[in-house]
Amino acid sequence: MHIEELRKSKNRPQVAFQEFALSTGEKSGHLFCFFEGKDNAYYIPRIKQYTTDYYPIKCGNKKATLDVYALIVGKPEYKQYKLGFFIDRDFNDSVGEKAPPIFETPCYSIENLYVSLNVFKEIIINEFHLSETNDRELFITILNLYEKRQKEFHAAILLLNAWYACLIEKKDREQIDTGVVLNDLKLKDLVDIKLYHVGQKYDIEKLKEIFPHAIEIDEITLNLKIELFKSVEQHKVFRGKYEIEFLLKLIREILSDSYKTRTVMTEKINTSFGDGSSLNQELLLNLFSAYAETPQELIYYLKVVTK
């Protein structure tokens, strides 16, 4: 396969594997880092704290990353190379201990590492340019608003997360398809996120209507999952793409208020991304990477794989 053909088919495990194989000659001392999706925006700055000799390879999705792992591991000709594999936990069972090891997020995905109250505090300071001392009243207003809206958001999205988690568990247990592709679902159709309130616009019947081919989950199983999810750190356990979408939407709402109506914000908030209308998830993940949490598990993993 020619290099140009490799570039045109990014998501195939064989392509990522061949990119690795073709790179080992010139990059023999590098740490080869295999990522799913566009997660390298989060990982690269953290990897660089331990080595500047790294080579990032995008594999596609989680399954593709694990498939690349299977293509490399066990082949004696690749044992000499430093390898790092980075995947999201999602709602799946852990992949467990592997040799070489795989880093698996201790939360649902890397997006969950951007949405805690502490991270949002960093965003207020460094992106909204508000001082916790000199702008204390507005600073506290925004921080409290985020905390309240996030609690409302988690209450609104609880049913969807519990239902989908049950689907994944049944899929893994019975080796069947869920009948659901959440990437086709627009969060705004289910949850209304405003500056003053977050509201739920769906029930279980609406989910079944949206996904008519979804496998059946009995009421007892669903209710047990709902009760379990009420007791967890929801910003870590719930689906990361929805968590980051909430953060994005609320930032837009805050900035819109500061630019136009000033009903909550007492002054205009100046950011590098203006009123937030041009801000999307990918840009947000890049811009806020420095503020996102770094789990101890990742620190330990990077120390091991960069030795």
N, C-alpha and C positions, 0 to 999 in steps of 0.2 A: 504494500500500500504506500502511495506517495505521500509526502508531507502535506501537500495541499488537500488531499482527500482526508487525511487525518483531521485537519482543521475544520472540515465541513461536517464532520459527524462527531460532535463533542461529547455526547452523552453515552457513548458505547464503552463498556468496560474494556473491550479489546483495544480501543483507541488510547485510553489512559495507560493501559499496560504497555502498549508499544511506545508511547511517549517516554515512559520510564525506561524501557529497554534501550531506546535510542539515546537517552541522556546519560546513561551510566558511564560511558567512556570519558566524556569531558567533565562530568560532575561526580566522580567516584567518591570524593570525600564529603559530599553534601548530604544533608538530611532531606530525603525525598518525602514530601508531605502530600497526602492524598485527601482531598476534601470532597464533600457532597455540596452541590449547588454553588452558591457564591459565599460560602462561609469563610473563605480566606481573608475577607476584609476584617473579620474579628480575630482570626488566629495569627495572621502574619506579624502584627506588632508585638504579640506576646512571644512568638517563636524567636523573633529578633533579639529578645532580651537574653537568649541563651546561645544563639548562633547566628552569624550573618551568612553562613554557607547553607542555604536551603534552596530547594527547588519545588515550587508548588505545582500540583497537578489536580485539575478539576475532573472528577469522575462522573458527575451527573447527579444521581440521587443516592440515597442511603444503600439501597440494594446494589447499585453499580459499584459503590465504594467497597462493599463487602465482597463483591465478585472480583474486583481487582486484587483485593487481599488474597483471595483464593488462588488467583492466577500466579501470584508471586511467591507466596509462602510455600515452603517445602521444596522449592527448586534450589539445589545446592549452589548454582552459579550466582544467586542473589543474596546469599547469607552474609556476605561481607559488607553489604550496604546498610546505612542508617535509614530506617523507615518510620514514618509517622502516619497513622490513619486516624481521621477525625470524623466522628458521626454523631448525629442527634439520637437521643434515647427514644423520643416520641412516646407513644403509649405501649411500645413493645417490651417484652422481657429483655433483660440485659443480655448482651452477647457473652458476658462472662470473661474470665481471664483467658487471654490468648498469648501465644508466643510466636512472633513478636506481639507486644500488647497493642490494643486498640483503645483510643480515647473516646469515651462515650459521655456526653453531657450528663451531669447529675440532675439536670432539669429536663424539661421536654425538648428544648432546642436552644441554640445560641441566642435566639431572639429573646428568650425569657431572661437572659442576663442583662438586658437593657432596661427593664421596666420596674425595678424596685423603687421604693420611695427614696432611698439613698442615691440611686443613679439619677433620679429626676432632680434631686437637690443639686447634683453636679451640673445638670443641664441648665438649671436656673442661674447658677453662678457663672458658668463659662460660656453659655450660648445666649442667655437673656441678659447677661452682664448686670445682674442685680446683686448687691451686697447684702449678706445676712445681717450686717450691722447697720449700714447707712440707709438701706432700703427695707428695713425690717418689716414694716407693716405690709407692703406689697409682697415681699418675699414669703411671709407666713401665709398670706391670703392664697397665693398660687400653690404653695405646698399643701395646704389643707384642702384646697379644691381638688387637687390631683388625688389625694388620699380618699376623699369621699366619692369621687366619680369612679375611681378604680374599684372600690368596694361594690358600688352599684353595677359596674360592668361585670364583675365576677359573678354577682347574683344573677345577672341577665344571661350570662353565657354558660352557667353551670350545667343546665340540662343538655345543651349541645355537646359539651365536653364529656359528660358522663355517658351519653348515648354513643358517641363516637368511640370512646374508650372500650365500651362493651362490644362494639362491632369488631374492633381490632383484636380483642381477646378471643372472641369467637372465631375470627378468621385464622388466627395463629393456632388455636386449639384444634380446629376441624379442617384446616388447610383448604379453606374456601374463600371466595372473593367477597368483600364487604358489600359490593353493589353501590358504593358511594365514592365519589371523587370530590373532596372538599375544596379543591382548587377551583371548581366550577361554581362555588357558592360565594355570593357577595354578602359580607358581614352586615352591611347597611340594610339588607333586606330582613334581617333578624333582630338587629339591635340598633336603637336610636341613640347616638352619642352626641349630647349637647353640653354646653358649658354649665348649665344649671341642673342637668339630670341625665341619667342613662336609663333607658327603658327597654324592656323585652317585648318583642313583637311576634313571638312564635310560641308554639307548644309542640308536643310530640306528634300530633296529627299533621301539623304543618311540615315537620321534618320528613315524615313519611310521604307527604304529598310532593315535596321537592325531590325526594329520592325514592321513587316508586320501586326500584329494584333492590333496595337495602334489605339485607338479611334481617330476620325477625329476632328481636330481643324481648324476652318476657318481662313483665312489669316488676316482678320481684327482683330480678337481676339488676334492672335499671335503677330501682329505688335504693338498693344496697350501694350501688356505685355513687348515686347522688349523695347519700349520707356520708360515705367515705370522703368524697370530694369537698364536703362542707368543712372537714376537719384538717385539710392539708394546706400547705402554703400555695395558694391558688396561682399566684403569679409565676411560680416555678413549675407547677404540674400541668397547668392548662396549655392548650395548643399555642405555640409561640407566635405563629403568624397573626393570630387574633390579638394577642397581647401587644405586639408591636404596632398593629393597626390601631388599637385603642390609643396608644401613646401618640402616634402620628396625628390622629383625629383630634385629640385633646389639645395638642400643641397648636394645631391650626385654629381651633376654637379660641384659645387664649390670645393668639396673635391677631386674629380677626377682630376680637373685642378691643384689643389695645390700639388697633389701627382705625377702627370705625366708631363703634357705639360707646366704648368706655363705660360700660355698665358695671363691670367688675374691676377691670384694670384701670388704675388712676392715671396712667401715663402710657405713651407709646413705647413698646419694647423693640429695640433694635437688634436684629440678628443678622448673621451672614446669609441667611436664606429668606430675608424679607418677611412677608406676612405668612409664609408657610405654604402658600398655594402651589409652589413649584416643588415642594418637598415630597418625596415618595419613600417607600420602604427601603429600597436599595440605597438611596442617598443617605437616609437616616442611619442605616447600619454602618455606613462609612464614616459619617460625620461624628457619630456618638461612640465610636469604638473605644476611644480612650477612657470614657466614663463607665463603660460596661463592667460588670463584675468579672473577676478572674477566680474561678473556683480553685481551692487547694488541690483538688484532684488533677487539674490541668497543670499546675506548677510542678507537681510531683512527676507527672507524665513527661513533661518537657525535659526535666532534669535527667530522666532515665533514657529517653530516646536520643538526646544530644550528646551523650557520653562518648 
